[in-house]
Every structure is written in C-alpha cells, then in structure tokens.
Amino acid sequence: MSDTELEKYRKMHSDIKRLYKECEKEMESLKVQNKTKTISFREAMGKKGFYAKILSMYSKYGIEDIE
C-alpha cells in the first residue's frame, strides 16, 4: 500500500468515526426534544447503524477497537 493510499484510508477511517459520533449526538438531541418518532431521528438511527457496521468490520479484521 502506498503512502497516498494509506493516507486516504486513514482519512476515511477518521471520517467514519466522526460521522458515527455525529449521529449519536443528533439522536441524543432529538431524544431531549422528544422527537424520537420523526424522520430525522429515524434517518440518524439508520446512518448510525450503517457506520456501526463499518466500524465492526474494522474490529473483525483487527484494525479498530469499537469505542
């Protein structure tokens, strides 16, 4: 793997972790507002699940421990 490819991977990996945390924050904010039945909440939940699956794949291959 070239240095450029490794940097691209690291950026993607960092972005996935950031996006997962953003979904968590958005869901918490919507929960506080009692908006758990809204489309926004359900979209955030779906995205969080998607990012969680990617992070679990990293863990499966020994690349990442789920935080």
mmCIF file as Biopython writes it, N, C-alpha, C and O atoms, coordinates in Angstrom:
data_model
#
loop_
_atom_site.group_PDB
_atom_site.id
_atom_site.type_symbol
_atom_site.label_atom_id
_atom_site.label_alt_id
_atom_site.label_comp_id
_atom_site.label_asym_id
_atom_site.label_entity_id
_atom_site.label_seq_id
_atom_site.pdbx_PDB_ins_code
_atom_site.Cartn_x
_atom_site.Cartn_y
_atom_site.Cartn_z
_atom_site.occupancy
_atom_site.B_iso_or_equiv
_atom_site.auth_seq_id
_atom_site.auth_asym_id
_atom_site.pdbx_PDB_model_num
ATOM 1   N N  . MET A ? 1  ? 0.862   -1.177 0.000  1.0 0.0 1  A 1 
ATOM 2   C CA . MET A ? 1  ? 0.000   0.000  0.000  1.0 0.0 1  A 1 
ATOM 3   C C  . MET A ? 1  ? 0.903   1.232  0.000  1.0 0.0 1  A 1 
ATOM 4   O O  . MET A ? 1  ? 1.812   1.349  0.822  1.0 0.0 1  A 1 
ATOM 5   N N  . SER A ? 2  ? 0.649   2.118  -0.901 1.0 0.0 2  A 1 
ATOM 6   C CA . SER A ? 2  ? 1.457   3.336  -0.979 1.0 0.0 2  A 1 
ATOM 7   C C  . SER A ? 2  ? 1.070   4.305  0.140  1.0 0.0 2  A 1 
ATOM 8   O O  . SER A ? 2  ? 0.020   4.170  0.770  1.0 0.0 2  A 1 
ATOM 9   N N  . ASP A ? 3  ? 1.944   5.279  0.367  1.0 0.0 3  A 1 
ATOM 10  C CA . ASP A ? 3  ? 1.668   6.286  1.393  1.0 0.0 3  A 1 
ATOM 11  C C  . ASP A ? 3  ? 0.381   7.044  1.101  1.0 0.0 3  A 1 
ATOM 12  O O  . ASP A ? 3  ? -0.371  7.369  2.020  1.0 0.0 3  A 1 
ATOM 13  N N  . THR A ? 4  ? 0.122   7.328  -0.170 1.0 0.0 4  A 1 
ATOM 14  C CA . THR A ? 4  ? -1.093  8.047  -0.558 1.0 0.0 4  A 1 
ATOM 15  C C  . THR A ? 4  ? -2.333  7.215  -0.235 1.0 0.0 4  A 1 
ATOM 16  O O  . THR A ? 4  ? -3.318  7.735  0.290  1.0 0.0 4  A 1 
ATOM 17  N N  . GLU A ? 5  ? -2.279  5.928  -0.549 1.0 0.0 5  A 1 
ATOM 18  C CA . GLU A ? 5  ? -3.413  5.049  -0.253 1.0 0.0 5  A 1 
ATOM 19  C C  . GLU A ? 5  ? -3.631  4.944  1.257  1.0 0.0 5  A 1 
ATOM 20  O O  . GLU A ? 5  ? -4.769  4.947  1.728  1.0 0.0 5  A 1 
ATOM 21  N N  . LEU A ? 6  ? -2.549  4.853  2.001  1.0 0.0 6  A 1 
ATOM 22  C CA . LEU A ? 6  ? -2.653  4.769  3.447  1.0 0.0 6  A 1 
ATOM 23  C C  . LEU A ? 6  ? -3.264  6.039  4.026  1.0 0.0 6  A 1 
ATOM 24  O O  . LEU A ? 6  ? -4.092  5.964  4.934  1.0 0.0 6  A 1 
ATOM 25  N N  . GLU A ? 7  ? -2.876  7.179  3.526  1.0 0.0 7  A 1 
ATOM 26  C CA . GLU A ? 7  ? -3.448  8.445  3.988  1.0 0.0 7  A 1 
ATOM 27  C C  . GLU A ? 7  ? -4.937  8.528  3.664  1.0 0.0 7  A 1 
ATOM 28  O O  . GLU A ? 7  ? -5.727  9.004  4.480  1.0 0.0 7  A 1 
ATOM 29  N N  . LYS A ? 8  ? -5.318  8.068  2.481  1.0 0.0 8  A 1 
ATOM 30  C CA . LYS A ? 8  ? -6.736  8.069  2.095  1.0 0.0 8  A 1 
ATOM 31  C C  . LYS A ? 8  ? -7.533  7.152  3.024  1.0 0.0 8  A 1 
ATOM 32  O O  . LYS A ? 8  ? -8.633  7.494  3.458  1.0 0.0 8  A 1 
ATOM 33  N N  . TYR A ? 9  ? -6.959  5.979  3.322  1.0 0.0 9  A 1 
ATOM 34  C CA . TYR A ? 9  ? -7.625  5.059  4.236  1.0 0.0 9  A 1 
ATOM 35  C C  . TYR A ? 9  ? -7.789  5.706  5.607  1.0 0.0 9  A 1 
ATOM 36  O O  . TYR A ? 9  ? -8.871  5.657  6.193  1.0 0.0 9  A 1 
ATOM 37  N N  . ARG A ? 10 ? -6.725  6.309  6.118  1.0 0.0 10 A 1 
ATOM 38  C CA . ARG A ? 10 ? -6.785  6.931  7.440  1.0 0.0 10 A 1 
ATOM 39  C C  . ARG A ? 10 ? -7.820  8.043  7.490  1.0 0.0 10 A 1 
ATOM 40  O O  . ARG A ? 10 ? -8.518  8.201  8.492  1.0 0.0 10 A 1 
ATOM 41  N N  . LYS A ? 11 ? -7.922  8.811  6.419  1.0 0.0 11 A 1 
ATOM 42  C CA . LYS A ? 11 ? -8.924  9.880  6.365  1.0 0.0 11 A 1 
ATOM 43  C C  . LYS A ? 11 ? -10.328 9.282  6.374  1.0 0.0 11 A 1 
ATOM 44  O O  . LYS A ? 11 ? -11.202 9.750  7.103  1.0 0.0 11 A 1 
ATOM 45  N N  . MET A ? 12 ? -10.542 8.248  5.562  1.0 0.0 12 A 1 
ATOM 46  C CA . MET A ? 12 ? -11.852 7.597  5.523  1.0 0.0 12 A 1 
ATOM 47  C C  . MET A ? 12 ? -12.194 7.028  6.897  1.0 0.0 12 A 1 
ATOM 48  O O  . MET A ? 12 ? -13.317 7.191  7.375  1.0 0.0 12 A 1 
ATOM 49  N N  . HIS A ? 13 ? -11.250 6.375  7.519  1.0 0.0 13 A 1 
ATOM 50  C CA . HIS A ? 13 ? -11.454 5.776  8.824  1.0 0.0 13 A 1 
ATOM 51  C C  . HIS A ? 13 ? -11.829 6.838  9.860  1.0 0.0 13 A 1 
ATOM 52  O O  . HIS A ? 13 ? -12.751 6.646  10.653 1.0 0.0 13 A 1 
ATOM 53  N N  . SER A ? 14 ? -11.121 7.932  9.844  1.0 0.0 14 A 1 
ATOM 54  C CA . SER A ? 14 ? -11.402 9.045  10.749 1.0 0.0 14 A 1 
ATOM 55  C C  . SER A ? 14 ? -12.791 9.633  10.484 1.0 0.0 14 A 1 
ATOM 56  O O  . SER A ? 14 ? -13.524 9.951  11.421 1.0 0.0 14 A 1 
ATOM 57  N N  . ASP A ? 15 ? -13.142 9.774  9.220  1.0 0.0 15 A 1 
ATOM 58  C CA . ASP A ? 15 ? -14.456 10.318 8.861  1.0 0.0 15 A 1 
ATOM 59  C C  . ASP A ? 15 ? -15.587 9.402  9.310  1.0 0.0 15 A 1 
ATOM 60  O O  . ASP A ? 15 ? -16.614 9.885  9.787  1.0 0.0 15 A 1 
ATOM 61  N N  . ILE A ? 16 ? -15.421 8.103  9.170  1.0 0.0 16 A 1 
ATOM 62  C CA . ILE A ? 16 ? -16.452 7.147  9.605  1.0 0.0 16 A 1 
ATOM 63  C C  . ILE A ? 16 ? -16.679 7.283  11.106 1.0 0.0 16 A 1 
ATOM 64  O O  . ILE A ? 16 ? -17.823 7.324  11.560 1.0 0.0 16 A 1 
ATOM 65  N N  . LYS A ? 17 ? -15.597 7.354  11.877 1.0 0.0 17 A 1 
ATOM 66  C CA . LYS A ? 17 ? -15.730 7.511  13.326 1.0 0.0 17 A 1 
ATOM 67  C C  . LYS A ? 17 ? -16.407 8.832  13.673 1.0 0.0 17 A 1 
ATOM 68  O O  . LYS A ? 17 ? -17.249 8.881  14.569 1.0 0.0 17 A 1 
ATOM 69  N N  . ARG A ? 18 ? -16.043 9.908  12.967 1.0 0.0 18 A 1 
ATOM 70  C CA . ARG A ? 18 ? -16.644 11.221 13.213 1.0 0.0 18 A 1 
ATOM 71  C C  . ARG A ? 18 ? -18.133 11.204 12.885 1.0 0.0 18 A 1 
ATOM 72  O O  . ARG A ? 18 ? -18.944 11.711 13.660 1.0 0.0 18 A 1 
ATOM 73  N N  . LEU A ? 19 ? -18.497 10.626 11.748 1.0 0.0 19 A 1 
ATOM 74  C CA . LEU A ? 19 ? -19.895 10.576 11.332 1.0 0.0 19 A 1 
ATOM 75  C C  . LEU A ? 19 ? -20.742 9.744  12.310 1.0 0.0 19 A 1 
ATOM 76  O O  . LEU A ? 19 ? -21.889 10.088 12.596 1.0 0.0 19 A 1 
ATOM 77  N N  . TYR A ? 20 ? -20.170 8.664  12.810 1.0 0.0 20 A 1 
ATOM 78  C CA . TYR A ? 20 ? -20.871 7.840  13.805 1.0 0.0 20 A 1 
ATOM 79  C C  . TYR A ? 20 ? -21.179 8.673  15.055 1.0 0.0 20 A 1 
ATOM 80  O O  . TYR A ? 20 ? -22.299 8.652  15.565 1.0 0.0 20 A 1 
ATOM 81  N N  . LYS A ? 21 ? -20.186 9.395  15.531 1.0 0.0 21 A 1 
ATOM 82  C CA . LYS A ? 21 ? -20.373 10.223 16.727 1.0 0.0 21 A 1 
ATOM 83  C C  . LYS A ? 21 ? -21.369 11.350 16.480 1.0 0.0 21 A 1 
ATOM 84  O O  . LYS A ? 21 ? -22.139 11.705 17.373 1.0 0.0 21 A 1 
ATOM 85  N N  . GLU A ? 22 ? -21.360 11.917 15.271 1.0 0.0 22 A 1 
ATOM 86  C CA . GLU A ? 22 ? -22.328 12.967 14.934 1.0 0.0 22 A 1 
ATOM 87  C C  . GLU A ? 22 ? -23.751 12.424 14.979 1.0 0.0 22 A 1 
ATOM 88  O O  . GLU A ? 22 ? -24.662 13.101 15.455 1.0 0.0 22 A 1 
ATOM 89  N N  . CYS A ? 23 ? -23.942 11.205 14.484 1.0 0.0 23 A 1 
ATOM 90  C CA . CYS A ? 23 ? -25.270 10.579 14.528 1.0 0.0 23 A 1 
ATOM 91  C C  . CYS A ? 23 ? -25.714 10.372 15.969 1.0 0.0 23 A 1 
ATOM 92  O O  . CYS A ? 23 ? -26.875 10.612 16.302 1.0 0.0 23 A 1 
ATOM 93  N N  . GLU A ? 24 ? -24.800 9.929  16.823 1.0 0.0 24 A 1 
ATOM 94  C CA . GLU A ? 24 ? -25.135 9.760  18.237 1.0 0.0 24 A 1 
ATOM 95  C C  . GLU A ? 24 ? -25.593 11.077 18.853 1.0 0.0 24 A 1 
ATOM 96  O O  . GLU A ? 24 ? -26.593 11.125 19.570 1.0 0.0 24 A 1 
ATOM 97  N N  . LYS A ? 25 ? -24.852 12.144 18.566 1.0 0.0 25 A 1 
ATOM 98  C CA . LYS A ? 25 ? -25.193 13.460 19.119 1.0 0.0 25 A 1 
ATOM 99  C C  . LYS A ? 25 ? -26.543 13.938 18.600 1.0 0.0 25 A 1 
ATOM 100 O O  . LYS A ? 25 ? -27.352 14.474 19.357 1.0 0.0 25 A 1 
ATOM 101 N N  . GLU A ? 26 ? -26.781 13.741 17.303 1.0 0.0 26 A 1 
ATOM 102 C CA . GLU A ? 26 ? -28.062 14.165 16.722 1.0 0.0 26 A 1 
ATOM 103 C C  . GLU A ? 26 ? -29.223 13.397 17.357 1.0 0.0 26 A 1 
ATOM 104 O O  . GLU A ? 26 ? -30.264 13.978 17.663 1.0 0.0 26 A 1 
ATOM 105 N N  . MET A ? 27 ? -29.040 12.098 17.552 1.0 0.0 27 A 1 
ATOM 106 C CA . MET A ? 27 ? -30.094 11.299 18.168 1.0 0.0 27 A 1 
ATOM 107 C C  . MET A ? 27 ? -30.355 11.734 19.603 1.0 0.0 27 A 1 
ATOM 108 O O  . MET A ? 27 ? -31.508 11.808 20.029 1.0 0.0 27 A 1 
ATOM 109 N N  . GLU A ? 28 ? -29.302 12.021 20.347 1.0 0.0 28 A 1 
ATOM 110 C CA . GLU A ? 28 ? -29.476 12.492 21.727 1.0 0.0 28 A 1 
ATOM 111 C C  . GLU A ? 28 ? -30.226 13.811 21.763 1.0 0.0 28 A 1 
ATOM 112 O O  . GLU A ? 28 ? -31.105 14.015 22.600 1.0 0.0 28 A 1 
ATOM 113 N N  . SER A ? 29 ? -29.874 14.702 20.853 1.0 0.0 29 A 1 
ATOM 114 C CA . SER A ? 29 ? -30.547 15.999 20.782 1.0 0.0 29 A 1 
ATOM 115 C C  . SER A ? 29 ? -32.034 15.826 20.480 1.0 0.0 29 A 1 
ATOM 116 O O  . SER A ? 29 ? -32.877 16.481 21.092 1.0 0.0 29 A 1 
ATOM 117 N N  . LEU A ? 30 ? -32.347 14.954 19.545 1.0 0.0 30 A 1 
ATOM 118 C CA . LEU A ? 30 ? -33.744 14.713 19.197 1.0 0.0 30 A 1 
ATOM 119 C C  . LEU A ? 30 ? -34.498 14.022 20.334 1.0 0.0 30 A 1 
ATOM 120 O O  . LEU A ? 30 ? -35.683 14.282 20.543 1.0 0.0 30 A 1 
ATOM 121 N N  . LYS A ? 31 ? -33.809 13.141 21.068 1.0 0.0 31 A 1 
ATOM 122 C CA . LYS A ? 31 ? -34.442 12.493 22.228 1.0 0.0 31 A 1 
ATOM 123 C C  . LYS A ? 31 ? -34.835 13.523 23.271 1.0 0.0 31 A 1 
ATOM 124 O O  . LYS A ? 31 ? -35.933 13.470 23.825 1.0 0.0 31 A 1 
ATOM 125 N N  . VAL A ? 32 ? -33.929 14.469 23.538 1.0 0.0 32 A 1 
ATOM 126 C CA . VAL A ? 32 ? -34.199 15.514 24.528 1.0 0.0 32 A 1 
ATOM 127 C C  . VAL A ? 32 ? -35.424 16.333 24.118 1.0 0.0 32 A 1 
ATOM 128 O O  . VAL A ? 32 ? -36.198 16.775 24.967 1.0 0.0 32 A 1 
ATOM 129 N N  . GLN A ? 33 ? -35.589 16.528 22.812 1.0 0.0 33 A 1 
ATOM 130 C CA . GLN A ? 33 ? -36.718 17.292 22.295 1.0 0.0 33 A 1 
ATOM 131 C C  . GLN A ? 33 ? -37.975 16.425 22.133 1.0 0.0 33 A 1 
ATOM 132 O O  . GLN A ? 33 ? -39.000 16.897 21.642 1.0 0.0 33 A 1 
ATOM 133 N N  . ASN A ? 34 ? -37.887 15.155 22.549 1.0 0.0 34 A 1 
ATOM 134 C CA . ASN A ? 34 ? -38.987 14.201 22.425 1.0 0.0 34 A 1 
ATOM 135 C C  . ASN A ? 34 ? -39.422 14.026 20.967 1.0 0.0 34 A 1 
ATOM 136 O O  . ASN A ? 34 ? -40.613 13.973 20.663 1.0 0.0 34 A 1 
ATOM 137 N N  . LYS A ? 35 ? -38.440 13.937 20.081 1.0 0.0 35 A 1 
ATOM 138 C CA . LYS A ? 35 ? -38.714 13.773 18.655 1.0 0.0 35 A 1 
ATOM 139 C C  . LYS A ? 35 ? -38.183 12.435 18.137 1.0 0.0 35 A 1 
ATOM 140 O O  . LYS A ? 35 ? -37.545 12.360 17.087 1.0 0.0 35 A 1 
ATOM 141 N N  . THR A ? 36 ? -38.468 11.382 18.907 1.0 0.0 36 A 1 
ATOM 142 C CA . THR A ? 36 ? -37.950 10.069 18.530 1.0 0.0 36 A 1 
ATOM 143 C C  . THR A ? 36 ? -38.768 9.389  17.434 1.0 0.0 36 A 1 
ATOM 144 O O  . THR A ? 36 ? -38.363 8.347  16.920 1.0 0.0 36 A 1 
ATOM 145 N N  . LYS A ? 37 ? -39.886 9.953  17.082 1.0 0.0 37 A 1 
ATOM 146 C CA . LYS A ? 37 ? -40.717 9.359  16.031 1.0 0.0 37 A 1 
ATOM 147 C C  . LYS A ? 37 ? -40.631 10.131 14.723 1.0 0.0 37 A 1 
ATOM 148 O O  . LYS A ? 37 ? -41.425 9.901  13.810 1.0 0.0 37 A 1 
ATOM 149 N N  . THR A ? 38 ? -39.674 11.044 14.628 1.0 0.0 38 A 1 
ATOM 150 C CA . THR A ? 38 ? -39.540 11.866 13.427 1.0 0.0 38 A 1 
ATOM 151 C C  . THR A ? 38 ? -38.671 11.171 12.381 1.0 0.0 38 A 1 
ATOM 152 O O  . THR A ? 38 ? -37.913 10.250 12.684 1.0 0.0 38 A 1 
ATOM 153 N N  . ILE A ? 39 ? -38.801 11.632 11.166 1.0 0.0 39 A 1 
ATOM 154 C CA . ILE A ? 39 ? -37.982 11.107 10.083 1.0 0.0 39 A 1 
ATOM 155 C C  . ILE A ? 39 ? -36.503 11.395 10.351 1.0 0.0 39 A 1 
ATOM 156 O O  . ILE A ? 39 ? -35.646 10.554 10.079 1.0 0.0 39 A 1 
ATOM 157 N N  . SER A ? 40 ? -36.208 12.570 10.879 1.0 0.0 40 A 1 
ATOM 158 C CA . SER A ? 40 ? -34.816 12.933 11.179 1.0 0.0 40 A 1 
ATOM 159 C C  . SER A ? 40 ? -34.186 11.947 12.155 1.0 0.0 40 A 1 
ATOM 160 O O  . SER A ? 40 ? -33.039 11.535 11.978 1.0 0.0 40 A 1 
ATOM 161 N N  . PHE A ? 41 ? -34.934 11.572 13.178 1.0 0.0 41 A 1 
ATOM 162 C CA . PHE A ? 41 ? -34.416 10.620 14.160 1.0 0.0 41 A 1 
ATOM 163 C C  . PHE A ? 41 ? -34.182 9.263  13.507 1.0 0.0 41 A 1 
ATOM 164 O O  . PHE A ? 41 ? -33.148 8.631  13.728 1.0 0.0 41 A 1 
ATOM 165 N N  . ARG A ? 42 ? -35.131 8.824  12.713 1.0 0.0 42 A 1 
ATOM 166 C CA . ARG A ? 42 ? -35.004 7.513  12.069 1.0 0.0 42 A 1 
ATOM 167 C C  . ARG A ? 42 ? -33.873 7.485  11.050 1.0 0.0 42 A 1 
ATOM 168 O O  . ARG A ? 42 ? -33.184 6.474  10.908 1.0 0.0 42 A 1 
ATOM 169 N N  . GLU A ? 43 ? -33.682 8.595  10.342 1.0 0.0 43 A 1 
ATOM 170 C CA . GLU A ? 43 ? -32.554 8.675  9.407  1.0 0.0 43 A 1 
ATOM 171 C C  . GLU A ? 43 ? -31.228 8.610  10.165 1.0 0.0 43 A 1 
ATOM 172 O O  . GLU A ? 43 ? -30.308 7.903  9.754  1.0 0.0 43 A 1 
ATOM 173 N N  . ALA A ? 44 ? -31.135 9.341  11.260 1.0 0.0 44 A 1 
ATOM 174 C CA . ALA A ? 44 ? -29.914 9.331  12.075 1.0 0.0 44 A 1 
ATOM 175 C C  . ALA A ? 44 ? -29.654 7.934  12.622 1.0 0.0 44 A 1 
ATOM 176 O O  . ALA A ? 44 ? -28.510 7.482  12.661 1.0 0.0 44 A 1 
ATOM 177 N N  . MET A ? 45 ? -30.714 7.248  13.046 1.0 0.0 45 A 1 
ATOM 178 C CA . MET A ? 45 ? -30.575 5.899  13.565 1.0 0.0 45 A 1 
ATOM 179 C C  . MET A ? 45 ? -30.076 4.945  12.472 1.0 0.0 45 A 1 
ATOM 180 O O  . MET A ? 45 ? -29.229 4.089  12.727 1.0 0.0 45 A 1 
ATOM 181 N N  . GLY A ? 46 ? -30.601 5.100  11.271 1.0 0.0 46 A 1 
ATOM 182 C CA . GLY A ? 46 ? -30.157 4.268  10.153 1.0 0.0 46 A 1 
ATOM 183 C C  . GLY A ? 46 ? -28.704 4.518  9.798  1.0 0.0 46 A 1 
ATOM 184 O O  . GLY A ? 46 ? -27.944 3.578  9.568  1.0 0.0 46 A 1 
ATOM 185 N N  . LYS A ? 47 ? -28.320 5.782  9.753  1.0 0.0 47 A 1 
ATOM 186 C CA . LYS A ? 47 ? -26.923 6.127  9.452  1.0 0.0 47 A 1 
ATOM 187 C C  . LYS A ? 47 ? -25.995 5.592  10.539 1.0 0.0 47 A 1 
ATOM 188 O O  . LYS A ? 47 ? -24.924 5.059  10.246 1.0 0.0 47 A 1 
ATOM 189 N N  . LYS A ? 48 ? -26.414 5.739  11.797 1.0 0.0 48 A 1 
ATOM 190 C CA . LYS A ? 48 ? -25.598 5.254  12.911 1.0 0.0 48 A 1 
ATOM 191 C C  . LYS A ? 48 ? -25.383 3.746  12.773 1.0 0.0 48 A 1 
ATOM 192 O O  . LYS A ? 48 ? -24.274 3.255  12.980 1.0 0.0 48 A 1 
ATOM 193 N N  . GLY A ? 49 ? -26.429 3.020  12.428 1.0 0.0 49 A 1 
ATOM 194 C CA . GLY A ? 49 ? -26.321 1.575  12.232 1.0 0.0 49 A 1 
ATOM 195 C C  . GLY A ? 49 ? -25.368 1.221  11.106 1.0 0.0 49 A 1 
ATOM 196 O O  . GLY A ? 49 ? -24.587 0.277  11.216 1.0 0.0 49 A 1 
ATOM 197 N N  . PHE A ? 50 ? -25.436 1.984  10.020 1.0 0.0 50 A 1 
ATOM 198 C CA . PHE A ? 50 ? -24.543 1.770  8.880  1.0 0.0 50 A 1 
ATOM 199 C C  . PHE A ? 50 ? -23.090 1.976  9.283  1.0 0.0 50 A 1 
ATOM 200 O O  . PHE A ? 50 ? -22.232 1.147  8.983  1.0 0.0 50 A 1 
ATOM 201 N N  . TYR A ? 51 ? -22.817 3.094  9.968  1.0 0.0 51 A 1 
ATOM 202 C CA . TYR A ? 51 ? -21.448 3.381  10.393 1.0 0.0 51 A 1 
ATOM 203 C C  . TYR A ? 51 ? -20.978 2.372  11.444 1.0 0.0 51 A 1 
ATOM 204 O O  . TYR A ? 51 ? -19.804 2.002  11.463 1.0 0.0 51 A 1 
ATOM 205 N N  . ALA A ? 52 ? -21.876 1.931  12.307 1.0 0.0 52 A 1 
ATOM 206 C CA . ALA A ? 52 ? -21.526 0.922  13.310 1.0 0.0 52 A 1 
ATOM 207 C C  . ALA A ? 52 ? -21.103 -0.376 12.635 1.0 0.0 52 A 1 
ATOM 208 O O  . ALA A ? 52 ? -20.170 -1.040 13.087 1.0 0.0 52 A 1 
ATOM 209 N N  . LYS A ? 53 ? -21.784 -0.735 11.563 1.0 0.0 53 A 1 
ATOM 210 C CA . LYS A ? 53 ? -21.431 -1.960 10.829 1.0 0.0 53 A 1 
ATOM 211 C C  . LYS A ? 53 ? -20.030 -1.839 10.233 1.0 0.0 53 A 1 
ATOM 212 O O  . LYS A ? 53 ? -19.243 -2.783 10.299 1.0 0.0 53 A 1 
ATOM 213 N N  . ILE A ? 54 ? -19.724 -0.702 9.662  1.0 0.0 54 A 1 
ATOM 214 C CA . ILE A ? 54 ? -18.385 -0.498 9.098  1.0 0.0 54 A 1 
ATOM 215 C C  . ILE A ? 54 ? -17.342 -0.587 10.204 1.0 0.0 54 A 1 
ATOM 216 O O  . ILE A ? 54 ? -16.313 -1.240 10.035 1.0 0.0 54 A 1 
ATOM 217 N N  . LEU A ? 55 ? -17.603 0.069  11.343 1.0 0.0 55 A 1 
ATOM 218 C CA . LEU A ? 55 ? -16.653 0.017  12.454 1.0 0.0 55 A 1 
ATOM 219 C C  . LEU A ? 55 ? -16.505 -1.406 12.994 1.0 0.0 55 A 1 
ATOM 220 O O  . LEU A ? 55 ? -15.415 -1.799 13.411 1.0 0.0 55 A 1 
ATOM 221 N N  . SER A ? 56 ? -17.592 -2.177 12.989 1.0 0.0 56 A 1 
ATOM 222 C CA . SER A ? 56 ? -17.496 -3.561 13.450 1.0 0.0 56 A 1 
ATOM 223 C C  . SER A ? 56 ? -16.666 -4.401 12.481 1.0 0.0 56 A 1 
ATOM 224 O O  . SER A ? 56 ? -15.982 -5.335 12.900 1.0 0.0 56 A 1 
ATOM 225 N N  . MET A ? 57 ? -16.722 -4.076 11.194 1.0 0.0 57 A 1 
ATOM 226 C CA . MET A ? 57 ? -15.874 -4.769 10.220 1.0 0.0 57 A 1 
ATOM 227 C C  . MET A ? 57 ? -14.405 -4.455 10.477 1.0 0.0 57 A 1 
ATOM 228 O O  . MET A ? 57 ? -13.554 -5.338 10.366 1.0 0.0 57 A 1 
ATOM 229 N N  . TYR A ? 58 ? -14.102 -3.204 10.818 1.0 0.0 58 A 1 
ATOM 230 C CA . TYR A ? 58 ? -12.729 -2.854 11.176 1.0 0.0 58 A 1 
ATOM 231 C C  . TYR A ? 58 ? -12.278 -3.712 12.356 1.0 0.0 58 A 1 
ATOM 232 O O  . TYR A ? 58 ? -11.167 -4.241 12.366 1.0 0.0 58 A 1 
ATOM 233 N N  . SER A ? 59 ? -13.157 -3.840 13.349 1.0 0.0 59 A 1 
ATOM 234 C CA . SER A ? 59 ? -12.838 -4.618 14.539 1.0 0.0 59 A 1 
ATOM 235 C C  . SER A ? 59 ? -12.627 -6.097 14.188 1.0 0.0 59 A 1 
ATOM 236 O O  . SER A ? 59 ? -11.711 -6.744 14.696 1.0 0.0 59 A 1 
ATOM 237 N N  . LYS A ? 60 ? -13.485 -6.611 13.319 1.0 0.0 60 A 1 
ATOM 238 C CA . LYS A ? 60 ? -13.398 -8.012 12.913 1.0 0.0 60 A 1 
ATOM 239 C C  . LYS A ? 60 ? -12.038 -8.322 12.300 1.0 0.0 60 A 1 
ATOM 240 O O  . LYS A ? 60 ? -11.498 -9.407 12.512 1.0 0.0 60 A 1 
ATOM 241 N N  . TYR A ? 61 ? -11.493 -7.403 11.560 1.0 0.0 61 A 1 
ATOM 242 C CA . TYR A ? 61 ? -10.210 -7.607 10.894 1.0 0.0 61 A 1 
ATOM 243 C C  . TYR A ? 61 ? -9.035  -7.077 11.720 1.0 0.0 61 A 1 
ATOM 244 O O  . TYR A ? 61 ? -7.906  -7.010 11.235 1.0 0.0 61 A 1 
ATOM 245 N N  . GLY A ? 62 ? -9.314  -6.701 12.974 1.0 0.0 62 A 1 
ATOM 246 C CA . GLY A ? 62 ? -8.248  -6.280 13.873 1.0 0.0 62 A 1 
ATOM 247 C C  . GLY A ? 62 ? -7.685  -4.903 13.584 1.0 0.0 62 A 1 
ATOM 248 O O  . GLY A ? 62 ? -6.572  -4.579 13.998 1.0 0.0 62 A 1 
ATOM 249 N N  . ILE A ? 63 ? -8.455  -4.092 12.873 1.0 0.0 63 A 1 
ATOM 250 C CA . ILE A ? 63 ? -7.989  -2.744 12.505 1.0 0.0 63 A 1 
ATOM 251 C C  . ILE A ? 63 ? -8.409  -1.731 13.553 1.0 0.0 63 A 1 
ATOM 252 O O  . ILE A ? 63 ? -7.701  -0.752 13.786 1.0 0.0 63 A 1 
ATOM 253 N N  . GLU A ? 64 ? -9.545  -1.952 14.184 1.0 0.0 64 A 1 
ATOM 254 C CA . GLU A ? 64 ? -10.120 -0.940 15.064 1.0 0.0 64 A 1 
ATOM 255 C C  . GLU A ? 64 ? -10.839 -1.608 16.220 1.0 0.0 64 A 1 
ATOM 256 O O  . GLU A ? 64 ? -11.558 -2.589 16.034 1.0 0.0 64 A 1 
ATOM 257 N N  . ASP A ? 65 ? -10.642 -1.074 17.406 1.0 0.0 65 A 1 
ATOM 258 C CA . ASP A ? 65 ? -11.466 -1.466 18.541 1.0 0.0 65 A 1 
ATOM 259 C C  . ASP A ? 65 ? -12.640 -0.511 18.584 1.0 0.0 65 A 1 
ATOM 260 O O  . ASP A ? 65 ? -12.451 0.699  18.455 1.0 0.0 65 A 1 
ATOM 261 N N  . ILE A ? 66 ? -13.847 -1.023 18.763 1.0 0.0 66 A 1 
ATOM 262 C CA . ILE A ? 66 ? -15.021 -0.167 18.837 1.0 0.0 66 A 1 
ATOM 263 C C  . ILE A ? 66 ? -14.975 0.585  20.153 1.0 0.0 66 A 1 
ATOM 264 O O  . ILE A ? 66 ? -14.820 -0.010 21.220 1.0 0.0 66 A 1 
ATOM 265 N N  . GLU A ? 67 ? -15.110 1.896  20.064 1.0 0.0 67 A 1 
ATOM 266 C CA . GLU A ? 67 ? -15.028 2.752  21.249 1.0 0.0 67 A 1 
ATOM 267 C C  . GLU A ? 67 ? -16.366 2.860  21.915 1.0 0.0 67 A 1 
ATOM 268 O O  . GLU A ? 67 ? -16.495 3.541  22.932 1.0 0.0 67 A 1 
#
